[in-house]
Amino acid sequence: MKSTSAGLSARGKLVCGLLACVFAIGSAQAAPRQTARSKEKAAAEAARAGIQQKLSALKKDISRTESEKEDAADELAESEEAISDANRSLRELADEQAATNTRLKDLATEEARLGDTIAAQKRQLAKLLREHYVAGNEDRIKLLLSGDNPNRINRDLQMMAYVSQAQAKLLNALRANLAAVEANHAETQNAKDELEEIAQEQKSQKALLEKEKAKRATLLANLSSKLTDQRKQASRLEQDEQRMSGLVDRLTRLIREQEIAAAAERKRQQELAAARAKAAAEAKERALARAKAQREERERLAREAAKEAAKTGKPVKPLPPPKPEPEETRVAEEPAPKPEAPRRTADTALAADLPSGAFESLRGRLPAPISGKIAARFGAKRGDGPTWRGMFIKAPEGTDVRAIAAGRVVFANWMRGYGNLIIINHGGEYLSIYGNNQTLVKQAGDAVKPGDVIASAGNTGGNEESGLYFELRHLGKAFDPSSWVRF
């Protein structure tokens, strides 16, 4: 009777649960969540603050002996940096917008799938409710009053309990799908809120861009003659080159220090992973030994039971079930966790993390950083001034500038004589330098792959023509890129 009462109670609870679940269908959606986009952006900016602080210190150190605003191009610096920042922000916002729209499409597909699943489960529940309403508890009562074999009655009641469990699983699955629909709605609303944020930011960035472009055009008109005179002065070109050499030397030292720090961090992670792997192997070995001992003990007990049964003529008693496997055994058999990726901080953010000799192996096979016409080559005479330390490639304003190889951006800022400048560390103390850009797409600390868009061509820094100034350096010294890059 106790089993029967439990079955009836379970049946009543199931019917109540089915009714509650059906009434719950179509309930109000969850309130929209606040987007985490702003928090993530703030965290990313905070992570860059340490890098920018170090690089700003380098720039100040280089310019310490020079009087402020001595070059006409300096008056364009603020405007050209602002234009670069606005263009980069617009590009990033466009990428975010595309990614969010893709996420919205995926969410809509998932919502449709969940809707189909819930509709099918609702039909099943409706059918179960009708059957419960028609049958009531007569099946169990008739079974109890039938006077049949008690063992058969108990077996049938157990079967009914299994059916009730299956019905309960259907109910739980429906509840889980309803919760998934609510989560889907919340995430969809979150994505729509993010799109609104992006649209507002794009609007403000476009307004800022137009304002800065007008400001720069006015400055260029006012400074035109002054810029022309200064470009003719050989001393200006020499100062620009000295400034670049000073920056590269300081960056090289900083990168070297950071690579040592990054190598130490990698070694620490490897030692930690080795220690974890050793501990896991030892735990697994102990677990296997315990399992073997338990198996041998059960085999011994089975042999003794068989002997006892042979003596007494009684059937062999079944052995008790094996003891549950210890928790540490299960943990030991799981794959060892992968070592955590070393966190990049201001002290390691410029290290390239590339295999030794990776860049050298690409000599003669590097792609050109931009499509355009070469206007000046390495070593050619630069008017009355020094020879060219790099190459100038003419290209329309806004043309994509791409990384020639994998590496990490170590400098992305405006610099006198070079305008919006970006420098990439390729490991082995090899640097590639890209100057006179209109927009810097990547920022200091960013990892880049071959062919990644890192900037767009322009004529910043007081340059007369639109294009890209390109250099390669090793150990701080400029060398001819023509034997390395396929122009």
C-alpha positions as CSV (number, residue, x, y, z in Angstrom):
1,M,0.0,0.0,0.0
2,K,2.9,2.3,0.7
3,S,4.1,1.9,-2.9
4,T,0.6,2.6,-4.2
5,S,0.2,5.8,-2.1
6,A,3.6,7.0,-3.3
7,G,2.6,6.3,-6.9
8,L,-0.8,8.2,-6.5
9,S,1.0,11.1,-4.8
10,A,3.6,11.3,-7.7
11,R,0.7,11.2,-10.2
12,G,-1.1,14.0,-8.5
13,K,2.1,16.1,-8.4
14,L,2.7,15.4,-12.1
15,V,-0.8,16.6,-13.1
16,C,-0.3,19.8,-11.0
17,G,3.1,20.3,-12.6
18,L,1.6,19.8,-16.1
19,L,-1.1,22.4,-15.4
20,A,1.4,24.9,-14.0
21,C,3.7,24.5,-17.0
22,V,0.9,25.0,-19.5
23,F,-0.2,28.1,-17.7
24,A,3.4,29.3,-17.6
25,I,3.6,29.1,-21.4
26,G,3.3,32.6,-22.9
27,S,4.3,34.3,-19.7
28,A,5.9,37.7,-19.8
29,Q,9.4,38.0,-21.2
30,A,12.3,38.7,-19.0
31,A,13.2,42.4,-18.6
32,P,16.0,43.5,-21.0
33,R,19.5,43.3,-19.5
34,Q,21.9,46.1,-19.6
35,T,24.6,45.7,-22.2
36,A,28.1,44.8,-21.1
37,R,29.6,46.5,-24.2
38,S,30.5,49.8,-22.4
39,K,32.1,47.9,-19.5
40,E,34.2,45.8,-21.9
41,K,35.3,48.9,-23.8
42,A,36.3,50.6,-20.6
43,A,38.3,47.6,-19.5
44,A,40.1,47.4,-22.9
45,E,41.0,51.1,-22.7
46,A,42.3,50.6,-19.1
47,A,44.5,47.8,-20.3
48,R,46.0,50.0,-23.0
49,A,46.6,52.9,-20.6
50,G,49.9,51.3,-19.3
51,I,51.2,50.8,-22.8
52,Q,50.4,54.3,-24.0
53,Q,52.0,55.7,-20.9
54,K,55.3,54.0,-21.7
55,L,55.2,55.0,-25.3
56,S,54.3,58.6,-24.5
57,A,57.3,58.8,-22.2
58,L,59.5,57.6,-25.1
59,K,58.0,60.4,-27.4
60,K,58.6,63.1,-24.7
61,D,62.1,61.9,-24.2
62,I,62.9,62.2,-27.9
63,S,61.3,65.6,-28.2
64,R,62.7,67.0,-24.9
65,T,65.5,68.9,-26.7
66,E,63.3,70.3,-29.4
67,S,61.2,73.5,-29.0
68,E,57.5,73.0,-29.2
69,K,55.7,73.9,-32.5
70,E,59.0,74.6,-34.3
71,D,57.7,72.7,-37.3
72,A,54.6,73.8,-39.2
73,A,53.5,70.2,-39.4
74,D,53.2,70.2,-35.5
75,E,50.3,72.5,-35.8
76,L,48.5,69.8,-37.8
77,A,49.4,67.0,-35.3
78,E,46.3,67.4,-33.1
79,S,43.9,67.5,-36.0
80,E,45.6,64.6,-37.9
81,E,45.6,62.4,-34.7
82,A,41.9,63.2,-34.2
83,I,41.0,62.3,-37.8
84,S,42.9,59.0,-37.4
85,D,41.1,58.2,-34.1
86,A,37.7,59.0,-35.5
87,N,38.3,56.9,-38.6
88,R,39.5,54.0,-36.5
89,S,36.5,54.3,-34.2
90,L,34.2,54.3,-37.2
91,R,35.9,51.2,-38.6
92,E,35.7,49.4,-35.3
93,L,32.0,50.4,-34.9
94,A,31.3,49.0,-38.4
95,D,32.9,45.7,-37.4
96,E,30.9,45.6,-34.2
97,Q,27.7,46.4,-36.0
98,A,28.3,43.5,-38.5
99,A,29.1,41.1,-35.7
100,T,26.0,42.1,-33.7
101,N,23.7,41.8,-36.8
102,T,25.1,38.3,-37.4
103,R,24.4,37.5,-33.7
104,L,20.8,38.7,-34.1
105,K,20.3,36.4,-37.1
106,D,21.7,33.5,-35.1
107,L,19.4,34.3,-32.2
108,A,16.4,34.5,-34.6
109,T,17.2,31.1,-36.0
110,E,17.6,29.7,-32.5
111,E,14.3,31.3,-31.4
112,A,12.5,29.6,-34.3
113,R,14.0,26.2,-33.5
114,L,12.9,26.6,-29.8
115,G,9.5,27.7,-30.9
116,D,9.0,24.5,-33.0
117,T,10.3,22.4,-30.1
118,I,8.0,24.0,-27.5
119,A,5.0,23.7,-29.9
120,A,5.7,19.9,-30.2
121,Q,6.1,19.6,-26.4
122,K,2.8,21.6,-25.8
123,R,1.0,19.1,-28.0
124,Q,2.5,16.2,-26.0
125,L,1.4,17.8,-22.8
126,A,-2.1,18.5,-24.0
127,K,-2.4,14.9,-25.0
128,L,-1.1,13.8,-21.6
129,L,-3.6,16.1,-19.8
130,R,-6.5,14.7,-21.8
131,E,-5.4,11.1,-21.0
132,H,-5.1,11.9,-17.3
133,Y,-8.5,13.6,-17.3
134,V,-10.2,10.6,-18.9
135,A,-8.4,7.9,-17.1
136,G,-8.0,9.6,-13.7
137,N,-6.7,7.0,-11.1
138,E,-8.9,4.1,-12.2
139,D,-6.0,2.2,-13.7
140,R,-4.2,2.0,-10.3
141,I,-7.4,1.4,-8.3
142,K,-8.5,-1.5,-10.6
143,L,-5.1,-3.0,-10.3
144,L,-5.2,-2.9,-6.5
145,L,-8.7,-4.4,-6.3
146,S,-8.1,-7.0,-8.9
147,G,-6.9,-9.6,-6.4
148,D,-4.1,-10.5,-8.8
149,N,-0.6,-11.8,-7.7
150,P,1.0,-9.1,-5.4
151,N,4.3,-9.5,-7.3
152,R,2.6,-8.7,-10.6
153,I,0.7,-5.8,-9.0
154,N,4.0,-4.4,-7.7
155,R,5.7,-4.8,-11.0
156,D,2.9,-3.0,-12.9
157,L,3.0,-0.2,-10.3
158,Q,6.7,0.1,-10.9
159,M,6.1,0.3,-14.7
160,M,3.6,3.1,-14.1
161,A,6.2,4.9,-12.0
162,Y,8.6,4.7,-14.8
163,V,6.0,6.2,-17.2
164,S,5.5,9.0,-14.6
165,Q,9.2,9.6,-14.6
166,A,9.3,9.9,-18.4
167,Q,6.4,12.4,-18.2
168,A,8.3,14.4,-15.6
169,K,11.3,14.5,-17.9
170,L,9.2,15.9,-20.6
171,L,7.9,18.5,-18.2
172,N,11.5,19.5,-17.2
173,A,12.5,19.7,-20.8
174,L,9.7,22.0,-21.6
175,R,10.6,24.2,-18.6
176,A,14.2,24.3,-19.8
177,N,13.1,25.3,-23.3
178,L,10.8,28.0,-21.9
179,A,13.8,29.4,-19.9
180,A,15.9,29.2,-23.0
181,V,13.3,31.3,-24.9
182,E,13.3,33.9,-22.2
183,A,17.1,34.0,-22.3
184,N,17.0,34.3,-26.1
185,H,14.6,37.2,-25.9
186,A,16.8,38.9,-23.3
187,E,19.9,38.4,-25.4
188,T,18.1,39.6,-28.5
189,Q,17.0,42.8,-26.7
190,N,20.6,43.2,-25.5
191,A,21.9,43.0,-29.0
192,K,19.3,45.5,-30.2
193,D,20.4,47.9,-27.4
194,E,24.0,47.5,-28.5
195,L,23.1,48.3,-32.1
196,E,21.4,51.5,-30.8
197,E,24.6,52.4,-28.8
198,I,26.7,51.7,-31.9
199,A,24.5,53.9,-34.1
200,Q,24.7,56.8,-31.6
201,E,28.5,56.5,-31.4
202,Q,28.8,56.4,-35.2
203,K,26.7,59.5,-35.4
204,S,29.0,61.4,-33.0
205,Q,32.2,60.0,-34.5
206,K,31.1,61.1,-38.0
207,A,30.3,64.6,-36.8
208,L,33.7,64.8,-35.1
209,L,35.4,63.5,-38.3
210,E,33.8,66.2,-40.4
211,K,34.8,68.9,-37.9
212,E,38.4,67.7,-37.8
213,K,38.7,67.5,-41.6
214,A,37.5,71.0,-41.9
215,K,39.9,72.2,-39.3
216,R,42.8,70.4,-41.0
217,A,41.9,71.9,-44.4
218,T,41.9,75.4,-42.9
219,L,45.3,74.8,-41.2
220,L,46.8,73.4,-44.4
221,A,45.7,76.5,-46.3
222,N,47.2,78.8,-43.7
223,L,50.5,76.8,-43.4
224,S,51.0,76.0,-47.1
225,S,53.9,78.4,-47.8
226,K,55.5,77.6,-44.4
227,L,55.4,73.9,-45.0
228,T,56.9,74.3,-48.5
229,D,59.8,76.3,-47.1
230,Q,60.5,73.8,-44.3
231,R,60.4,70.8,-46.6
232,K,63.4,72.3,-48.6
233,Q,65.6,72.5,-45.5
234,A,67.9,69.5,-45.3
235,S,68.3,70.0,-41.6
236,R,64.6,69.3,-41.0
237,L,65.0,65.9,-42.8
238,E,68.1,65.0,-40.8
239,Q,66.2,65.9,-37.5
240,D,63.3,63.7,-38.6
241,E,65.6,60.8,-39.2
242,Q,67.4,61.3,-35.9
243,R,64.1,61.4,-34.2
244,M,63.1,58.1,-35.9
245,S,66.4,56.5,-35.0
246,G,66.0,57.6,-31.4
247,L,62.5,56.2,-31.2
248,V,63.6,52.9,-32.8
249,D,66.5,52.5,-30.4
250,R,64.4,53.1,-27.3
251,L,61.7,50.8,-28.6
252,T,64.3,48.1,-29.3
253,R,65.5,48.3,-25.7
254,L,62.0,48.2,-24.4
255,I,61.0,45.3,-26.6
256,R,64.1,43.4,-25.5
257,E,63.3,43.9,-21.8
258,Q,59.7,42.8,-22.4
259,E,60.7,39.7,-24.4
260,I,62.8,38.6,-21.4
261,A,59.9,39.2,-19.1
262,A,57.5,37.3,-21.5
263,A,60.0,34.4,-21.8
264,A,60.1,34.2,-18.0
265,E,56.3,34.1,-17.8
266,R,56.1,31.4,-20.4
267,K,58.7,29.3,-18.5
268,R,56.6,29.8,-15.3
269,Q,53.5,28.6,-17.1
270,Q,55.3,25.6,-18.5
271,E,56.6,24.6,-15.1
272,L,53.1,25.0,-13.7
273,A,51.7,22.9,-16.4
274,A,54.4,20.2,-15.9
275,A,53.6,20.2,-12.2
276,R,49.9,19.8,-12.8
277,A,50.5,17.0,-15.3
278,K,52.8,15.2,-12.9
279,A,50.2,15.4,-10.1
280,A,47.5,14.2,-12.4
281,A,49.6,11.2,-13.5
282,E,50.4,10.3,-9.9
283,A,46.7,10.5,-8.9
284,K,45.8,8.4,-11.9
285,E,48.4,5.8,-11.0
286,R,47.1,5.6,-7.5
287,A,43.5,5.3,-8.7
288,L,44.5,2.5,-11.1
289,A,46.3,0.6,-8.3
290,R,43.2,0.9,-6.1
291,A,40.9,-0.3,-8.9
292,K,43.2,-3.3,-9.5
293,A,43.2,-4.2,-5.8
294,Q,39.4,-3.9,-5.7
295,R,39.0,-6.1,-8.8
296,E,41.3,-8.7,-7.4
297,E,39.4,-8.7,-4.1
298,R,36.1,-9.2,-5.9
299,E,37.6,-12.1,-7.9
300,R,38.8,-13.7,-4.6
301,L,35.4,-13.3,-3.0
302,A,33.7,-14.8,-6.1
303,R,36.0,-17.8,-5.9
304,E,35.3,-18.3,-2.2
305,A,31.5,-18.0,-2.9
306,A,31.7,-20.5,-5.6
307,K,33.6,-23.0,-3.4
308,E,31.0,-22.4,-0.6
309,A,28.1,-23.0,-3.0
310,A,29.7,-26.2,-4.2
311,K,30.0,-27.5,-0.7
312,T,26.5,-26.6,0.4
313,G,24.7,-27.1,-2.9
314,K,23.1,-23.6,-2.5
315,P,23.0,-21.1,-5.4
316,V,25.9,-18.6,-5.5
317,K,25.1,-15.4,-3.6
318,P,25.5,-12.3,-5.8
319,L,28.4,-10.1,-4.8
320,P,27.6,-6.6,-3.5
321,P,27.9,-3.9,-6.0
322,P,31.4,-2.4,-6.3
323,K,32.2,0.7,-4.2
324,P,31.7,4.0,-6.0
325,E,34.8,5.3,-7.7
326,P,36.6,7.8,-5.6
327,E,36.3,11.5,-6.8
328,E,40.1,11.8,-7.3
329,T,40.0,8.8,-9.6
330,R,37.5,10.5,-11.9
331,V,39.4,13.8,-11.8
332,A,42.6,12.0,-12.6
333,E,41.2,10.4,-15.7
334,E,40.1,13.8,-17.1
335,P,42.5,15.5,-19.5
336,A,44.9,17.8,-17.7
337,P,43.9,21.4,-17.9
338,K,45.8,23.5,-20.5
339,P,48.2,26.1,-19.1
340,E,46.7,29.6,-18.9
341,A,47.8,31.9,-21.6
342,P,50.2,34.5,-20.1
343,R,48.4,37.8,-19.5
344,R,49.7,40.7,-21.5
345,T,50.5,43.6,-19.3
346,A,52.2,46.9,-19.9
347,D,55.5,45.0,-19.1
348,T,54.9,42.3,-21.8
349,A,52.5,43.9,-24.3
350,L,55.1,44.7,-27.0
351,A,56.9,41.2,-27.1
352,A,56.2,39.5,-30.4
353,D,55.8,35.9,-29.2
354,L,57.1,34.5,-32.5
355,P,59.5,31.6,-33.2
356,S,63.1,32.6,-33.6
357,G,64.0,33.2,-37.2
358,A,60.4,33.4,-38.4
359,F,60.8,36.7,-40.1
360,E,64.2,36.0,-41.6
361,S,62.8,32.9,-43.3
362,L,60.4,35.1,-45.3
363,R,63.1,37.1,-47.0
364,G,62.2,37.7,-50.6
365,R,58.6,36.5,-50.2
366,L,57.1,39.3,-48.1
367,P,54.0,41.0,-49.7
368,A,54.0,44.7,-50.5
369,P,52.3,46.7,-47.7
370,I,50.3,48.7,-50.2
371,S,49.3,48.8,-53.9
372,G,50.8,51.9,-55.5
373,K,53.7,53.4,-57.5
374,I,57.2,53.6,-55.9
375,A,58.2,57.2,-55.9
376,A,61.4,57.0,-53.9
377,R,63.7,54.0,-53.2
378,F,66.1,53.2,-50.3
379,G,69.5,54.9,-50.7
380,A,68.3,57.4,-53.3
381,K,69.2,61.1,-52.9
382,R,66.5,63.2,-51.2
383,G,67.0,66.6,-52.8
384,D,69.7,68.4,-51.0
385,G,69.2,66.4,-47.9
386,P,70.1,62.9,-46.7
387,T,69.4,59.7,-48.7
388,W,66.1,57.8,-48.2
389,R,66.2,55.3,-45.4
390,G,63.0,53.6,-46.7
391,M,60.6,53.8,-49.6
392,F,57.8,56.1,-50.5
393,I,54.9,54.5,-52.3
394,K,52.3,56.8,-53.9
395,A,48.7,55.7,-53.3
396,P,45.3,57.4,-53.1
397,E,44.2,58.6,-49.7
398,G,42.4,55.9,-47.8
399,T,44.1,53.0,-49.5
400,D,44.5,50.0,-47.2
401,V,48.0,49.5,-45.6
402,R,48.6,45.9,-44.6
403,A,51.1,44.2,-42.3
404,I,53.8,42.4,-44.3
405,A,54.2,39.6,-41.7
406,A,52.9,38.5,-38.3
407,G,54.0,40.5,-35.3
408,R,52.8,42.9,-32.7
409,V,52.2,46.7,-32.9
410,V,54.7,48.5,-30.7
411,F,54.0,52.1,-31.7
412,A,50.9,53.7,-33.2
413,N,50.9,57.5,-32.8
414,W,51.6,60.8,-34.6
415,M,55.2,61.7,-35.0
416,R,56.8,64.8,-36.4
417,G,58.0,64.2,-40.0
418,Y,56.1,60.9,-40.3
419,G,52.6,61.9,-39.4
420,N,50.4,59.0,-38.2
421,L,53.0,56.3,-37.7
422,I,52.7,52.6,-36.9
423,I,55.6,50.2,-36.1
424,I,55.4,46.4,-35.9
425,N,57.7,44.1,-34.1
426,H,58.3,40.9,-36.0
427,G,60.7,39.2,-33.5
428,G,64.4,38.8,-33.8
429,E,64.7,42.7,-33.4
430,Y,63.2,43.2,-36.9
431,L,60.8,46.1,-37.2
432,S,58.6,47.3,-40.1
433,I,57.6,51.0,-40.2
434,Y,54.6,52.6,-41.9
435,G,54.3,56.4,-42.0
436,N,52.2,59.3,-43.4
437,N,49.0,57.4,-42.7
438,Q,45.6,59.0,-42.7
439,T,44.2,56.5,-40.2
440,L,45.8,54.0,-37.8
441,V,43.5,51.0,-37.6
442,K,45.6,49.0,-35.1
443,Q,46.8,50.2,-31.7
444,A,50.0,49.5,-29.6
445,G,49.8,46.0,-28.2
446,D,47.6,44.6,-30.9
447,A,48.8,41.3,-32.5
448,V,48.7,41.2,-36.3
449,K,48.7,38.5,-39.0
450,P,50.2,38.8,-42.5
451,G,47.9,40.9,-44.6
452,D,45.9,42.5,-41.8
453,V,44.8,46.0,-42.5
454,I,46.7,48.2,-40.0
455,A,46.2,51.7,-41.5
456,S,45.1,53.7,-44.5
457,A,47.3,55.8,-46.7
458,G,47.4,59.6,-46.4
459,N,49.6,62.6,-46.4
460,T,49.9,63.4,-42.7
461,G,53.0,64.9,-41.1
462,G,53.1,67.7,-43.7
463,N,53.7,65.4,-46.7
464,E,52.9,66.8,-50.1
465,E,51.7,63.6,-51.7
466,S,49.3,60.9,-50.5
467,G,50.9,57.5,-50.0
468,L,52.9,55.4,-47.6
469,Y,56.4,55.8,-46.2
470,F,57.8,52.3,-45.5
471,E,61.0,51.1,-43.7
472,L,62.5,47.9,-42.5
473,R,65.0,47.9,-39.6
474,H,67.1,45.3,-37.8
475,L,68.9,46.0,-34.6
476,G,67.8,49.6,-35.0
477,K,69.5,50.0,-38.4
478,A,67.4,50.7,-41.6
479,F,68.1,48.3,-44.6
480,D,66.9,48.1,-48.2
481,P,63.5,46.4,-48.3
482,S,63.6,45.7,-52.0
483,S,65.4,42.3,-51.5
484,W,62.9,41.3,-48.9
485,V,59.5,42.6,-50.2
486,R,57.9,41.8,-53.5
487,F,57.0,45.3,-54.7
